[in-house]
Amino acid sequence: MTIQFNDESFRGDYTFTNSDHAIKRFPFPFHEDSYMYAVNMEQHQGGPTGSIYEKRFDVDEHYVSEMYDRKLVLAEDPLRCQSLPHMVMAGWDLLELIMVSKSEDYPDLFELHRDGTNWRWVNKPLSIDQSFIFLDETSLPYGPMEYITRQTQGDFCILDQRNDNLWMDAGMVTTQADWSLDFDIGMNFFEWHAPVPKAHEMGIFVRALKFLLSIQQGTPARRLNWTMTVNPLLDTSPENYHKWGVQKRTLTPENIGQKQYLRVELQTFFRLPRSNALVFPIRCYLINLEDLVSVPKWARRLHRVIRDLPIELATYKGFIDNRPMILDYLAPFDDGQPTSDGVWPD
Amino acid sequence: MIGSTKINVIVSQIKVLNDLVTCFEFKTTNGDLLPTFSGGAHTIVEMQDGVVLRLNPYSIMSDPFDQTRYTISVRRDDQGRGGSLFMHTKVKVGDEMVISYPVNLFSLDLRARKHLFIAGGIGITPFLAQIKQLERSNGYWELHYSTRRPALGTFVEELLEKYPHKVSPYYDEADQRIELTSLLSGQPLGTHIYICGPKGMIDWVRQEATDFGWPDEAIHFEEFLAPIPGKPFQAKLEISDKVINVGELQSLLEAVELAGVKAPYLCRGGACGQCETSVIEYDGKFIHRDHWLTDDEKASGLKIMPCVSRFEGKKLVLDR
């Protein structure tokens, strides 16, 4: 296999690490020295070779361990995966999209053999070889959405489209930045975004919804979002806030380089053909400050972004109390030199 | 950036169904499978008619699970701008054409316990695909289909043969009319109604259903307008700094595209809102025909939907 999968944990002893290759391909989200909301959408039609944008569903060195972490979350809390009754077809749509994409994009890792509705799926990294009947739920160990998202990195929201709105009617959410599928299930686009500060006044959501409603088959889209997380935790859910919230207090000037992570979400959007629903995969990438500052441009820029971020956003993103310590760590890496445009290292 | 991906196809079959309606089947030129779609989706068919490139939307009526072919039906419109006549008279089996990926603006609400379809004339086509989709999942549906006379009742025989208890035809010339009052009052809770046909029929059914207390969310309709011919006019495109002439048989959107200016679109029938364009300056009157802009927006003179609406007057400057 072409990818060497890490054996690592996202809880307890936190053995998660990024290889040099993973650092180099990290999706640094800031294209300039400041940050404000924008409907920063672009087409999701590939990207530079080796980058996280190249494939439809990026598989990286963390794959096997992330799937194990998902299994642990689901065992404790099955409500992280929910699908309202009318979303079954959308689940099959998603299964088909992922199986077709992964088998085409990573033929050495995944195989899909189709003979009419008799399908066979081979997932080598997870040692799965499953024959099943497409559109027959009884032929799989889980519903179609749960089955395939237990084998795919990132959270998945499946949005039903009706009445000129999008509805959070199904999802697999175990690696979220402090929001809850169980709370949001059945809500529409404006309802589940209600807690976000400033963006409503800026008209961001009206424009974003208009864009999303018009995403069509064959033209998927993507954007990045970001926040800060202490420790390499995938599961920063409200349900478990009592476990991870207190960890924000464990930062010291000595350990902050290893423990403070920039958390970046690659959000993609695909129209699902058979159900006309929209799937919204949210893929989480983590990098600690120590690894991030190994790229001088990113170090300079992150310092400026964090320093100048409006107080409401730093509060909403949950690092307002730690901001001074983060800035103390980053400041020595900012020599005041100008930074080049765009996200890529110089 | 919004628009739809294209597919190269070959016309694999043409079937004349009656005096007005002809059915066209497309397969991919390279033998690849076509994308799956959901019932109610349309495709935009590109027609190179001399120097004019026409792009007309047609509902896909074939089985959404059949990836080997798409089928559409085209109703001949002798008063139209020529798109349907082009399809009827110029297109031959074996011709290569370009169509768009399917786009669905008239999707089934999959929460519905029952789907009640009301079709008028050529408005039957999206329902044919939806019926095939529902039959696969054992869905609960019923169709009421009104046409002028039996000879124009495209697909009635086939539907009646397959689903004798689910399909009711009505013929205007025999004075048969859908008994809306009893139909709407006798539906189980959770029924959704879908209407596709002439404007008069859509307005009538929507009004009756609303009067009966049906929630808006349970009433779905699709009416694509074809652009109508009109007096030629001129427009200036401010951003691209071009002056375009819109011909009698051309839509404003087509003229913009012919000038090499990219404009977004999805339905080209005044329904989806994608091509909404701001008016910078004008001296004259708008002929608004879309379903997208509100009456206030139409009266404001600030917006136009170039796919179906036109202009008469001395000056029109667009933000495009």
HADDOCK unambig.tbl for C-alpha pairs under 7 A between the chains (distance, minus, plus):
assign (segid A and resid 86 and name CA) (segid B and resid 110 and name CA) 5.38 0.50 0.50
assign (segid A and resid 86 and name CA) (segid B and resid 111 and name CA) 5.24 0.50 0.50
assign (segid A and resid 163 and name CA) (segid B and resid 217 and name CA) 6.37 0.50 0.50
assign (segid A and resid 216 and name CA) (segid B and resid 4 and name CA) 6.80 0.50 0.50
assign (segid A and resid 216 and name CA) (segid B and resid 103 and name CA) 6.36 0.50 0.50
assign (segid A and resid 217 and name CA) (segid B and resid 101 and name CA) 6.58 0.50 0.50
assign (segid A and resid 218 and name CA) (segid B and resid 5 and name CA) 5.98 0.50 0.50
assign (segid A and resid 219 and name CA) (segid B and resid 5 and name CA) 6.97 0.50 0.50
assign (segid A and resid 273 and name CA) (segid B and resid 36 and name CA) 5.79 0.50 0.50
assign (segid A and resid 273 and name CA) (segid B and resid 37 and name CA) 4.64 0.50 0.50
assign (segid A and resid 273 and name CA) (segid B and resid 38 and name CA) 5.95 0.50 0.50
assign (segid A and resid 274 and name CA) (segid B and resid 36 and name CA) 6.39 0.50 0.50
assign (segid A and resid 274 and name CA) (segid B and resid 37 and name CA) 5.09 0.50 0.50
assign (segid A and resid 274 and name CA) (segid B and resid 38 and name CA) 4.58 0.50 0.50
assign (segid A and resid 275 and name CA) (segid B and resid 38 and name CA) 5.94 0.50 0.50
assign (segid A and resid 276 and name CA) (segid B and resid 38 and name CA) 6.19 0.50 0.50
assign (segid A and resid 276 and name CA) (segid B and resid 107 and name CA) 6.97 0.50 0.50
